[in-house]
Amino acid sequence: MAMTKTAKARQRCKWAQKPAMIEYHDNEWGRPVHDDRVLFEFLILEGAQAGLSWETILNKRENYRKAFDRFDARKIARYDQRKVRELLANAGIVRNRLKIASTISNARLFLQIQKEFGSFDRYIWQFVGGKPRKNHWNSTDRLPARTAESDAMSKDLKKRGFRFVGTTICYAFMQATGMVNDHAADCFVR
């Protein structure tokens, strides 16, 4: 999608510099998500990002969607060793055996949470009391890497057996899905 002159002139959070990051910032980051499939996608992508940049993952996002059946947790939960080998050979995603294995096991656990709570949305949003936390940062330079809420989310997910869900990953997930709004005070999205 080409940027318009208006999009270029808008004041944004400092990290949104390149086209893919601007598109993500302007249309997704910090906007509340309540669709279980999208929540699962972000949980997996944030875990895949561990040790890498978000821009790297964002640039591979469409490849992830194709490789992981558009993040259909029911299908992913049934992946076998043949599928794992196929994923490990896919240059369009991060070919890390532990991250791929965690995606499969996390899909099974995700389905258990849906069964227990009625939806993953109902479960995950409890960590912010069911509504977005709107922070008031003058700049995104000083954003926290974690909070008490991300600590609690991480602890509970780990207790349930999830992997690649440390508190920093959980906080990034909370930002991505609009559980927290960390747009800078002068950002037009705010």
Contacts in CASP RR format, 6 or more apart in sequence:
PFRMAT RR
TARGET T0000
AUTHOR 0000-0000-0000
METHOD contacts of the structure
MODEL  1
MAMTKTAKARQRCKWAQKPAMIEYHDNEWGRPVHDDRVLFEFLILEGAQA
GLSWETILNKRENYRKAFDRFDARKIARYDQRKVRELLANAGIVRNRLKI
ASTISNARLFLQIQKEFGSFDRYIWQFVGGKPRKNHWNSTDRLPARTAES
DAMSKDLKKRGFRFVGTTICYAFMQATGMVNDHAADCFVR
1 23 0 8 1.000
3 19 0 8 1.000
3 22 0 8 1.000
7 22 0 8 1.000
7 26 0 8 1.000
10 26 0 8 1.000
10 188 0 8 1.000
11 186 0 8 1.000
11 187 0 8 1.000
11 188 0 8 1.000
12 22 0 8 1.000
12 25 0 8 1.000
12 26 0 8 1.000
12 187 0 8 1.000
12 188 0 8 1.000
12 189 0 8 1.000
13 25 0 8 1.000
13 29 0 8 1.000
13 140 0 8 1.000
13 182 0 8 1.000
13 183 0 8 1.000
13 184 0 8 1.000
13 187 0 8 1.000
13 189 0 8 1.000
14 139 0 8 1.000
14 140 0 8 1.000
14 141 0 8 1.000
14 184 0 8 1.000
15 21 0 8 1.000
15 25 0 8 1.000
15 140 0 8 1.000
16 22 0 8 1.000
16 24 0 8 1.000
16 25 0 8 1.000
16 26 0 8 1.000
18 55 0 8 1.000
20 55 0 8 1.000
20 58 0 8 1.000
20 59 0 8 1.000
21 54 0 8 1.000
21 55 0 8 1.000
21 58 0 8 1.000
24 58 0 8 1.000
25 189 0 8 1.000
26 189 0 8 1.000
28 176 0 8 1.000
29 175 0 8 1.000
29 176 0 8 1.000
29 178 0 8 1.000
29 183 0 8 1.000
29 189 0 8 1.000
30 132 0 8 1.000
30 175 0 8 1.000
30 176 0 8 1.000
30 177 0 8 1.000
30 178 0 8 1.000
30 180 0 8 1.000
30 181 0 8 1.000
30 182 0 8 1.000
30 183 0 8 1.000
30 189 0 8 1.000
31 178 0 8 1.000
32 132 0 8 1.000
32 177 0 8 1.000
32 178 0 8 1.000
32 179 0 8 1.000
33 39 0 8 1.000
33 42 0 8 1.000
33 176 0 8 1.000
33 177 0 8 1.000
33 178 0 8 1.000
34 121 0 8 1.000
34 125 0 8 1.000
35 121 0 8 1.000
36 73 0 8 1.000
36 114 0 8 1.000
36 119 0 8 1.000
36 120 0 8 1.000
36 121 0 8 1.000
37 70 0 8 1.000
37 71 0 8 1.000
37 72 0 8 1.000
37 73 0 8 1.000
38 71 0 8 1.000
38 177 0 8 1.000
39 120 0 8 1.000
39 121 0 8 1.000
39 124 0 8 1.000
39 177 0 8 1.000
40 71 0 8 1.000
40 73 0 8 1.000
40 107 0 8 1.000
40 110 0 8 1.000
40 120 0 8 1.000
41 64 0 8 1.000
41 65 0 8 1.000
41 71 0 8 1.000
42 173 0 8 1.000
42 176 0 8 1.000
42 177 0 8 1.000
43 106 0 8 1.000
43 110 0 8 1.000
43 165 0 8 1.000
43 173 0 8 1.000
44 64 0 8 1.000
44 68 0 8 1.000
44 71 0 8 1.000
44 103 0 8 1.000
44 106 0 8 1.000
45 57 0 8 1.000
45 61 0 8 1.000
45 64 0 8 1.000
46 164 0 8 1.000
46 169 0 8 1.000
46 170 0 8 1.000
46 172 0 8 1.000
46 173 0 8 1.000
46 176 0 8 1.000
47 99 0 8 1.000
47 102 0 8 1.000
47 164 0 8 1.000
47 165 0 8 1.000
47 169 0 8 1.000
48 57 0 8 1.000
48 64 0 8 1.000
48 93 0 8 1.000
48 94 0 8 1.000
48 96 0 8 1.000
48 99 0 8 1.000
48 103 0 8 1.000
48 164 0 8 1.000
49 56 0 8 1.000
49 57 0 8 1.000
49 169 0 8 1.000
49 172 0 8 1.000
50 99 0 8 1.000
50 164 0 8 1.000
50 169 0 8 1.000
52 94 0 8 1.000
54 172 0 8 1.000
56 94 0 8 1.000
57 64 0 8 1.000
57 94 0 8 1.000
60 92 0 8 1.000
60 93 0 8 1.000
60 94 0 8 1.000
63 90 0 8 1.000
63 92 0 8 1.000
63 93 0 8 1.000
64 71 0 8 1.000
64 93 0 8 1.000
65 71 0 8 1.000
67 87 0 8 1.000
67 90 0 8 1.000
67 92 0 8 1.000
67 93 0 8 1.000
68 76 0 8 1.000
68 87 0 8 1.000
68 93 0 8 1.000
68 103 0 8 1.000
69 75 0 8 1.000
69 76 0 8 1.000
73 107 0 8 1.000
73 110 0 8 1.000
73 111 0 8 1.000
73 114 0 8 1.000
74 107 0 8 1.000
74 111 0 8 1.000
76 103 0 8 1.000
76 104 0 8 1.000
76 107 0 8 1.000
77 104 0 8 1.000
77 107 0 8 1.000
77 108 0 8 1.000
77 110 0 8 1.000
77 111 0 8 1.000
79 87 0 8 1.000
79 104 0 8 1.000
79 107 0 8 1.000
84 97 0 8 1.000
84 100 0 8 1.000
84 101 0 8 1.000
84 104 0 8 1.000
87 93 0 8 1.000
87 95 0 8 1.000
87 100 0 8 1.000
88 95 0 8 1.000
88 97 0 8 1.000
88 100 0 8 1.000
89 95 0 8 1.000
98 163 0 8 1.000
98 164 0 8 1.000
99 164 0 8 1.000
102 162 0 8 1.000
102 163 0 8 1.000
102 164 0 8 1.000
105 161 0 8 1.000
105 162 0 8 1.000
105 163 0 8 1.000
106 162 0 8 1.000
106 163 0 8 1.000
106 164 0 8 1.000
106 165 0 8 1.000
109 160 0 8 1.000
109 161 0 8 1.000
109 162 0 8 1.000
110 120 0 8 1.000
112 160 0 8 1.000
113 120 0 8 1.000
113 123 0 8 1.000
113 160 0 8 1.000
114 120 0 8 1.000
114 123 0 8 1.000
116 123 0 8 1.000
117 123 0 8 1.000
124 153 0 8 1.000
124 177 0 8 1.000
124 179 0 8 1.000
125 131 0 8 1.000
125 179 0 8 1.000
127 149 0 8 1.000
127 150 0 8 1.000
127 152 0 8 1.000
127 153 0 8 1.000
127 156 0 8 1.000
127 174 0 8 1.000
127 179 0 8 1.000
128 149 0 8 1.000
128 174 0 8 1.000
128 179 0 8 1.000
128 180 0 8 1.000
132 178 0 8 1.000
132 179 0 8 1.000
132 180 0 8 1.000
132 181 0 8 1.000
133 149 0 8 1.000
133 179 0 8 1.000
133 180 0 8 1.000
133 181 0 8 1.000
134 180 0 8 1.000
134 181 0 8 1.000
135 180 0 8 1.000
135 181 0 8 1.000
135 182 0 8 1.000
136 185 0 8 1.000
137 143 0 8 1.000
137 182 0 8 1.000
137 183 0 8 1.000
137 184 0 8 1.000
137 185 0 8 1.000
138 184 0 8 1.000
138 185 0 8 1.000
138 186 0 8 1.000
139 184 0 8 1.000
140 182 0 8 1.000
140 183 0 8 1.000
140 184 0 8 1.000
140 187 0 8 1.000
143 175 0 8 1.000
143 182 0 8 1.000
144 171 0 8 1.000
145 167 0 8 1.000
145 168 0 8 1.000
145 171 0 8 1.000
146 167 0 8 1.000
146 168 0 8 1.000
146 170 0 8 1.000
146 171 0 8 1.000
147 171 0 8 1.000
147 174 0 8 1.000
147 180 0 8 1.000
149 174 0 8 1.000
149 179 0 8 1.000
149 180 0 8 1.000
150 167 0 8 1.000
150 168 0 8 1.000
150 170 0 8 1.000
150 171 0 8 1.000
150 174 0 8 1.000
151 167 0 8 1.000
151 170 0 8 1.000
153 165 0 8 1.000
153 167 0 8 1.000
153 170 0 8 1.000
153 173 0 8 1.000
153 174 0 8 1.000
154 165 0 8 1.000
154 166 0 8 1.000
154 167 0 8 1.000
154 169 0 8 1.000
154 170 0 8 1.000
157 165 0 8 1.000
157 166 0 8 1.000
157 170 0 8 1.000
158 165 0 8 1.000
158 166 0 8 1.000
171 180 0 8 1.000
173 179 0 8 1.000
174 180 0 8 1.000
175 182 0 8 1.000
181 190 0 8 1.000
183 189 0 8 1.000
183 190 0 8 1.000
184 190 0 8 1.000
END
